[in-house]
């Protein structure tokens, strides 16, 4: 029961990130753009660091054939993005959706998977659970800002956009609860989900976030992005070294 409380607390914190848009309501678009791209770089680095410094070594220690599950994770996230139109938008005016509600549905599915990954990680070890929660938060900040922008662009008012974005985010709680109770019924489920999560993290960093960084080509922007990316990687390395396994 203690594990379930910690898991629910973690996914609740992750879900609250959906309100991040309220902090940027009064800022100029140019300032928001600079902050957002730095966060995208940081999120990319944290995802890569978590995958290679924590998730993959943790999975390899279990002695199972992890590479198939890593590849499965990559393919699964590709299918989600390709056929469910789940996208990362980091520009308030970008054309990434046909309807704002479609974006909410796709994001809800993504957040459900986040809940699954967080719960599975905690069932392996507390340190892995906290690391996964941390990297999901880093990833969620730029994504939720992008989703907030999509909803505004799709015709939602500011308050309604925040509310609907939060409703989409709390599907992470559902994913966590389902995984917690299912893992006790299916032997080794949590161990299989860890390399699956690594594949998902690699896919998101390499295909969704990093391409966004190439849209800003000025030297100053590039230096900021690279610094943020390396900071994300370094932080995940430090967290992995400091937290007991």
C-alpha positions, 0 to 999 in steps of 0.5 A, a space after each residue: 500500500 505504501 508503494 501505491 501511495 508513493 506512485 499516486 503522489 508521483 503521478 499527481 505531481 506529474 499531472 499538475 505540470 499541465 498547469 504550467 501554461 498559466 506562468 506564461 500567459 503574460 509573457 511576450 511570445 519571443 521570451 516564451 519561445 526562448 524559454 521553451 526551446 531551452 526546456 526542449 533541449 533539457 528534456 531531450 538530454 534528460 530523456 537520453 540520460 535516463 534511458 542510457 544511464 538508468 533504465 537500460 542498465 537496470 533492465 540489463 541487470 535482470 538478465 532478460 533479453 532487453 533489446 527486443 523490448 527497447 525496439 518494441 518501445 520505439 515502434 510502439 511510440 512511433 505507432 502512437 504518433 503516426 496513427 493517433 496523431 499525437 504530436 509535440 508542438 512547441 509553437 503556439 501557431 503551429 499546424 499540428 492538429 485538425 481539432 483541439 479535441 483530437 490533441 486532447 485524446 492523443 495526449 491523454 493516451 500519452 499521459 496514460 503511458 507515462 503513468 504506466 512507466 512511472 508505476 512500473 519503475 517504482 515496482 522495480 526500485 524506489 530510486 528508479 521510480 523517482 528518476 523516471 518521475 523526474 525525467 517525465 516532469 522534465 519532458 512534460 514541461 515543454 510538452 504541456 506548454 505546447 499542448 496549451 498553445 494548441 488548445 488556445 489555437 484551437 479556440 479554447 479560452 485560457 481557463 478552459 484550455 488549462 482545465 481540459 489540459 489537466 483532465 487529459 493529464 490525469 489519465 496518468 493516474 489511471 495508467 499508474 493504478 492499472 499497472 500497480 494492480 496488474 503487475 501483481 497478477 502478471 509475473 515479471 511485467 514491471 521488468 519488461 516495461 523498464 526496457 520498453 520505457 527506455 525505447 520510448 524515451 529514446 524515440 521521444 528525444 530523437 524524433 520529437 524533441 531534437 528536430 524542434 531544436 534544429 528550427 532555431 539556427 542562430 549561434 546563440 540559440 544553438 549554444 543555449 540548446 546544446 548547454 541545456 541538452 548536456 545539462 539534462 544528460 549530466 543531471 540524469 547521470 548524477 541522479 543515477 550515481 547518487 541515488 541508491 539502487 
